[in-house]
Amino acid sequence: MNIAVLVSGSGTNLQAIIDAVKSGYIKADIALILSDNKKAYALERAKKAGIEALFLDPGSFGSKIDFDKEIVKNLKKRAVELVVLAGYMRLLTPYFIKEYKDRIMNIHPALLPSFKGLDGVKDAFAYGVKVTGPTAHFITEKVDSGPIITQAPVEVEDGDTEDSLREKVHKEEHKIYPKAIKDFVEGKLEIKGRKVVHR
């Protein structure tokens, strides 16, 4: 199976996915790593791993849908069957989501449905929760609302800072996200309404 990873930043989750593919844990090929940010370190990670990388400038397209159509064109050209978002900071258009219905995955740094949005770690920490953690989920048109694949609890200890908590959450992300991708590739996930059944 060919997968594509969409990135905007440093790409630590991308690295975990690359490592999982290289080791044979995920039996798939990363056909493309695509970024909307020319300076994303994730592009450097792609180059080091010998994986095709592509930067597309959103500013050079007339609309969000035109940009997404170009991405989809590039994915289809490479026969991509699963799209993985790893720190991708743009919202996908309904067009993109329909084209890859039930085949777009994301990792969110909080236990959904709590603390949706841009900074789940900061929001959870500020709220004073005792347990947080990452959520791997499928993408739907409503932000951070798609069926949940898996979650990992992370305890918030008295001595934690926002940074130390972020580090703990990231560590769990790097475990559960490759596992979610592996399960998808192996045909072990089935979406039934709001639920993801593990076969």
VOBA-1610 file (N, C-alpha, C; in pm, whole numbers, padded with zeros to 5 digits, always signed):
BEGIN
Met+00084-00120+00000Met+00000+00000+00000Met+00088+00125+00000Asn+00050+00221-00080Asn+00121+00349-00082Asn+00054+00447+00014Ile+00135+00509+00097Ile+00082+00613+00186Ile+00153+00744+00157Ala+00087+00854+00190Ala+00147+00987+00179Ala+00136+01053+00315Val+00237+01132+00349Val+00237+01203+00477Val+00238+01353+00448Leu+00140+01424+00505Leu+00133+01570+00490Leu+00185+01635+00616Val+00277+01731+00599Val+00349+01789+00712Val+00360+01941+00698Ser+00377+02008+00812Ser+00402+02153+00809Ser+00523+02193+00893Gly+00567+02104+00982Gly+00669+02146+01079Gly+00791+02056+01085Ser+00836+02029+01208Ser+00963+01958+01225Ser+00954+01810+01191Gly+00837+01751+01206Gly+00817+01615+01157Gly+00863+01504+01250Thr+00841+01520+01382Thr+00881+01410+01472Thr+00790+01288+01454Asn+00662+01311+01431Asn+00573+01198+01402Asn+00607+01136+01267Leu+00643+01221+01171Leu+00688+01170+01042Leu+00806+01075+01061Gln+00901+01117+01145Gln+01020+01034+01168Gln+00982+00899+01228Ala+00889+00900+01321Ala+00843+00774+01382Ala+00781+00683+01275Ile+00709+00744+01179Ile+00645+00667+01072Ile+00752+00613+00975Ile+00848+00699+00939Ile+00958+00655+00851Ile+01030+00536+00914Asp+01062+00548+01043Asp+01134+00440+01113Asp+01053+00311+01114Ala+00921+00324+01135Ala+00833+00207+01140Ala+00822+00139+01003Val+00827+00218+00896Val+00823+00162+00760Val+00957+00095+00729Lys+01067+00165+00762Lys+01202+00111+00733Lys+01226-00022+00806Ser+01173-00034+00927Ser+01196-00156+01007Ser+01104-00271+00965Gly+01005-00239+00880Gly+00910-00342+00837Gly+00789-00354+00928Tyr+00783-00271+01033Tyr+00668-00274+01125Tyr+00541-00234+01050Ile+00552-00126+00970Ile+00442-00089+00880Ile+00479-00141+00742Lys+00398-00233+00691Lys+00429-00293+00560Lys+00364-00212+00449Ala+00420-00095+00425Ala+00369-00005+00322Ala+00485+00081+00272Asp+00460+00153+00165Asp+00562+00244+00113Asp+00515+00388+00133Ile+00607+00473+00177Ile+00575+00616+00181Ile+00605+00668+00041Ala+00499+00691-00036Ala+00516+00731-00176Ala+00547+00879-00189Leu+00504+00957-00089Leu+00524+01102-00097Leu+00514+01166+00041Ile+00602+01263+00063Ile+00591+01351+00181Ile+00568+01490+00126Leu+00456+01550+00163Leu+00418+01678+00104Leu+00403+01783+00214Ser+00457+01902+00186Ser+00448+02010+00285Ser+00396+02139+00224Asp+00325+02215+00307Asp+00278+02349+00267Asp+00373+02456+00318Asn+00485+02412+00377Asn+00581+02504+00437Asn+00721+02469+00385Lys+00778+02562+00309Lys+00908+02539+00245Lys+01018+02511+00347Lys+01004+02570+00467Lys+01110+02559+00569Lys+01088+02442+00666Ala+00987+02363+00643Ala+00957+02251+00734Ala+01076+02154+00740Tyr+01122+02126+00861Tyr+01234+02032+00875Tyr+01195+01892+00829Ala+01066+01867+00827Ala+01015+01738+00779Ala+01064+01709+00637Leu+01081+01812+00554Leu+01129+01793+00417Leu+01273+01742+00419Glu+01350+01792+00514Glu+01488+01746+00533Glu+01489+01599+00575Arg+01397+01563+00664Arg+01386+01422+00707Arg+01355+01331+00587Ala+01268+01380+00499Ala+01233+01303+00380Ala+01356+01280+00293Lys+01432+01388+00273Lys+01552+01380+00190Lys+01652+01279+00249Lys+01673+01288+00380Lys+01766+01196+00448Lys+01722+01050+00434Ala+01591+01029+00430Ala+01538+00892+00421Ala+01525+00844+00276Gly+01556+00933+00182Gly+01546+00897+00041Gly+01402+00882-00008Ile+01313+00961+00050Ile+01170+00956+00013Ile+01136+01081-00067Glu+01055+01065-00170Glu+01017+01180-00251Glu+00944+01284-00166Ala+00989+01408-00177Ala+00927+01516-00101Ala+00883+01627-00196Leu+00774+01691-00160Leu+00720+01795-00247Leu+00671+01912-00161Phe+00712+02032-00198Phe+00660+02153-00134Phe+00563+02218-00230Leu+00443+02247-00182Leu+00346+02324-00260Leu+00315+02451-00184Asp+00322+02563-00251Asp+00299+02693-00188Asp+00151+02729-00196Pro+00082+02729-00081Pro-00062+02761-00084Pro-00090+02899-00143Gly+00006+02990-00126Gly-00011+03128-00174Gly-00015+03139-00326Ser+00030+03036-00395Ser+00032+03046-00542Ser-00092+02983-00606Phe-00191+02951-00521Phe-00318+02897-00573Phe-00430+02996-00543Gly-00528+02999-00632Gly-00636+03097-00620Gly-00728+03074-00501Ser-00740+02948-00458Ser-00831+02918-00348Ser-00783+02793-00275Lys-00843+02767-00159Lys-00808+02647-00082Lys-00839+02521-00161Ile-00949+02523-00232Ile-00987+02402-00307Ile-00891+02377-00423Asp-00843+02484-00486Asp-00744+02467-00595Asp-00617+02403-00539Phe-00577+02447-00422Phe-00458+02392-00357Phe-00479+02243-00327Asp-00595+02210-00269Asp-00624+02071-00234Asp-00637+01983-00359Lys-00689+02041-00467Lys-00701+01964-00593Lys-00563+01926-00644Glu-00468+02017-00629Glu-00331+01989-00672Glu-00269+01878-00585Ile-00297+01883-00455Ile-00246+01778-00366Ile-00305+01643-00407Val-00437+01639-00423Val-00505+01514-00459Val-00452+01460-00592Lys-00427+01550-00687Lys-00372+01509-00817Lys-00237+01438-00797Asn-00154+01496-00709Asn-00023+01437-00680Asn-00034+01303-00607Leu-00134+01292-00519Leu-00155+01166-00447Leu-00201+01056-00542Lys-00294+01091-00630Lys-00349+00990-00722Lys-00243+00946-00822Lys-00158+01039-00862Lys-00050+01007-00955Lys+00041+00897-00897Arg+00049+00895-00763Arg+00136+00797-00695Arg+00056+00682-00633Ala-00070+00670-00673Ala-00157+00562-00626Ala-00161+00552-00473Val-00173+00668-00409Val-00179+00673-00262Val-00315+00625-00214Glu-00314+00535-00116Glu-00439+00482-00062Glu-00470+00531+00079Leu-00367+00579+00150Leu-00388+00632+00285Leu-00313+00763+00299Val-00384+00866+00347Val-00322+00996+00370Val-00305+01015+00521Val-00183+01045+00562Val-00152+01059+00704Val-00111+01204+00731Leu-00182+01269+00822Leu-00146+01406+00860Leu-00055+01399+00982Ala+00061+01463+00971Ala+00157+01461+01081Ala+00204+01604+01107Gly+00127+01674+01191Gly+00160+01814+01216Gly+00132+01901+01094Tyr+00028+01867+01020Tyr-00013+01945+00903Tyr-00110+02051+00951Met-00075+02178+00930Met-00146+02287+00997Met-00259+02351+00915Arg-00296+02288+00805Arg-00407+02343+00725Arg-00530+02253+00738Leu-00646+02317+00737Leu-00771+02238+00737Leu-00797+02189+00595Leu-00834+02063+00582Leu-00863+02008+00450Leu-01002+02052+00405Thr-01015+02074+00275Thr-01146+02113+00220Thr-01237+01989+00211Pro-01369+02011+00207Pro-01461+01898+00189Pro-01428+01817+00064Tyr-01379+01884-00041Tyr-01340+01813-00164Tyr-01235+01706-00133Phe-01129+01746-00065Phe-01020+01653-00031Phe-01074+01538+00054Ile-01154+01573+00155Ile-01206+01471+00248Ile-01295+01371+00175Lys-01375+01418+00078Lys-01460+01325+00000Lys-01375+01234-00088Glu-01270+01290-00147Glu-01184+01211-00237Glu-01115+01096-00162Tyr-01085+01119-00036Tyr-01017+01016+00044Tyr-01100+00978+00167Lys-01230+00965+00147Lys-01321+00934+00258Lys-01275+00810+00336Asp-01268+00824+00468Asp-01228+00715+00558Asp-01084+00667+00534Arg-01005+00750+00463Arg-00866+00712+00436Arg-00770+00826+00469Ile-00814+00915+00560Ile-00725+01023+00607Ile-00718+01012+00759Met-00596+01005+00809Met-00573+00988+00952Met-00502+01109+01009Asn-00527+01136+01136Asn-00459+01246+01204Asn-00424+01204+01346Ile-00325+01273+01403Ile-00293+01252+01545Ile-00315+01386+01615His-00389+01382+01725His-00420+01504+01800His-00361+01490+01941Pro-00297+01595+01995Pro-00227+01581+02123Pro-00313+01596+02248Ala-00440+01555+02240Ala-00528+01554+02358Ala-00627+01440+02341Leu-00696+01407+02449Leu-00794+01298+02444Leu-00925+01352+02391Leu-00945+01340+02261Leu-01070+01387+02201Leu-01188+01311+02261Pro-01305+01374+02275Pro-01342+01504+02217Pro-01301+01626+02300Ser-01222+01609+02403Ser-01176+01725+02481Ser-01063+01799+02409Phe-01058+01928+02426Phe-00946+02012+02383Phe-00912+01996+02234Lys-01016+02019+02153Lys-00996+02020+02008Lys-00918+02147+01972Gly-00872+02151+01847Gly-00810+02274+01799Gly-00658+02271+01798Leu-00601+02390+01786Leu-00459+02403+01755Leu-00361+02354+01861Asp-00392+02372+01989Asp-00294+02335+02090Asp-00356+02258+02206Gly-00381+02130+02181Gly-00446+02044+02280Gly-00367+02031+02409Val-00234+02031+02399Val-00151+02016+02520Val-00165+02139+02608Lys-00149+02255+02548Lys-00158+02382+02622Lys-00295+02396+02688Asp-00400+02365+02613Asp-00537+02379+02664Asp-00565+02282+02779Ala-00519+02157+02763Ala-00541+02058+02868Ala-00464+02095+02995Phe-00342+02142+02976Phe-00257+02181+03090Phe-00319+02300+03164Ala-00364+02399+03087Ala-00425+02519+03146Ala-00553+02485+03221Tyr-00625+02385+03174Tyr-00752+02346+03236Tyr-00730+02273+03368Gly-00611+02214+03381Gly-00578+02144+03505Gly-00620+01998+03509Val-00627+01935+03391Val-00665+01793+03390Val-00558+01708+03457Lys-00597+01593+03506Lys-00502+01501+03570Lys-00454+01395+03470Val-00533+01373+03364Val-00495+01278+03260Val-00525+01340+03124Thr-00428+01329+03034Thr-00449+01372+02896Thr-00383+01266+02808Gly-00348+01302+02685Gly-00282+01204+02599Gly-00327+01219+02455Pro-00257+01154+02362Pro-00289+01170+02220Pro-00403+01082+02172Thr-00463+01125+02061Thr-00571+01053+01995Thr-00538+01038+01847Ala-00538+00916+01797Ala-00530+00892+01652Ala-00673+00876+01603His-00708+00950+01499His-00848+00946+01453His-00856+00967+01302Phe-00971+00931+01246Phe-00997+00957+01105Phe-01048+01100+01091Ile-01024+01157+00976Ile-01065+01296+00948Ile-01205+01299+00887Thr-01287+01390+00939Thr-01416+01419+00877Thr-01422+01570+00857Glu-01534+01618+00803Glu-01542+01761+00774Glu-01546+01847+00900Lys-01588+01790+01012Lys-01585+01866+01137Lys-01448+01848+01203Val-01387+01958+01242Val-01250+01954+01295Val-01239+01867+01421Asp-01140+01779+01420Asp-01109+01692+01536Asp-01232+01615+01586Ser-01316+01572+01494Ser-01440+01506+01533Ser-01459+01369+01470Gly-01362+01321+01395Gly-01377+01194+01326Gly-01367+01074+01420Pro-01406+00957+01372Pro-01401+00836+01454Pro-01261+00812+01512Ile-01259+00776+01640Ile-01132+00757+01713Ile-01078+00617+01690Ile-00951+00610+01651Ile-00886+00481+01627Ile-00826+00429+01758Thr-00748+00515+01822Thr-00685+00475+01948Thr-00643+00598+02027Gln-00630+00580+02158Gln-00585+00687+02247Gln-00487+00629+02349Ala-00404+00717+02405Ala-00310+00672+02508Ala-00314+00769+02625Pro-00341+00719+02747Pro-00348+00810+02861Pro-00209+00855+02906Val-00199+00982+02939Val-00074+01039+02993Val-00110+01113+03122Glu-00048+01074+03231Glu-00077+01139+03359Glu-00010+01275+03367Val-00084+01370+03420Val-00026+01503+03445Val+00017+01505+03591Glu+00148+01511+03612Glu+00200+01508+03748Glu+00217+01649+03803Asp+00224+01658+03935Asp+00231+01790+03999Asp+00349+01875+03949Gly+00461+01809+03920Gly+00579+01885+03878Gly+00584+01915+03729Asp+00484+01872+03655Asp+00486+01893+03510Asp+00472+02040+03473Thr+00541+02075+03364Thr+00521+02205+03300Thr+00451+02175+03167Glu+00410+02279+03100Glu+00349+02258+02968Glu+00448+02185+02875Asp+00575+02224+02883Asp+00678+02163+02796Asp+00701+02016+02830Ser+00709+01985+02960Ser+00735+01845+02998Ser+00615+01758+02962Leu+00496+01816+02973Leu+00375+01742+02936Leu+00372+01717+02785Arg+00408+01820+02710Arg+00412+01808+02564Arg+00505+01693+02522Glu+00619+01687+02590Glu+00718+01583+02561Glu+00661+01443+02587Lys+00589+01431+02700Lys+00530+01301+02736Lys+00421+01260+02635Val+00343+01358+02593Val+00236+01331+02496Val+00297+01290+02362His+00401+01364+02320His+00468+01331+02193His+00523+01188+02194Lys+00580+01149+02307Lys+00638+01016+02319Lys+00530+00908+02292Glu+00411+00932+02345Glu+00300+00838+02322Glu+00250+00844+02178Glu+00249+00966+02121Glu+00208+00981+01980Glu+00294+00891+01892His+00425+00892+01920His+00519+00818+01835His+00501+00667+01847Lys+00427+00623+01950Lys+00395+00480+01964Lys+00261+00448+01897Ile+00159+00528+01929Ile+00024+00489+01883Ile-00003+00520+01736Tyr+00064+00624+01682Tyr+00034+00661+01543Tyr+00085+00554+01445Pro+00212+00510+01458Pro+00255+00402+01369Pro+00168+00276+01382Lys+00123+00247+01504Lys+00037+00129+01527Lys-00097+00146+01454Ala-00154+00265+01460Ala-00282+00291+01391Ala-00265+00274+01240Ile-00152+00325+01188Ile-00125+00314+01043Ile-00105+00167+01006Lys-00028+00096+01086Lys-00004-00048+01064Lys-00137-00124+01057Asp-00225-00097+01153Asp-00354-00167+01158Asp-00439-00136+01034Phe-00434-00011+00987Phe-00509+00026+00866Phe-00454-00051+00746Val-00322-00047+00732Val-00256-00113+00619Val-00289-00263+00616Glu-00298-00323+00734Glu-00325-00466+00743Glu-00475-00499+00740Gly-00557-00397+00716Gly-00701-00419+00703Gly-00771-00453+00834Lys-00713-00408+00945Lys-00769-00445+01075Lys-00867-00341+01132Leu-00887-00230+01061Leu-00976-00124+01112Leu-01102-00115+01029Glu-01215-00107+01097Glu-01342-00090+01027Glu-01422+00019+01095Ile-01466+00116+01016Ile-01546+00226+01073Ile-01692+00186+01074Lys-01752+00189+01194Lys-01895+00161+01207Lys-01959+00279+01279Gly-02015+00371+01202Gly-02070+00493+01262Gly-01961+00576+01325Arg-01976+00601+01456Arg-01878+00681+01527Arg-01759+00596+01573Lys-01775+00465+01564Lys-01673+00378+01625Lys-01581+00315+01521Val-01457+00293+01564Val-01362+00218+01484Val-01345+00083+01550Val-01381-00023+01476Val-01370-00158+01529Val-01236-00217+01485His-01164-00275+01582His-01036-00339+01552His-01062-00487+01531Arg-01034-00535+01409Arg-01065-00675+01377Arg-00950-00767+01415
//
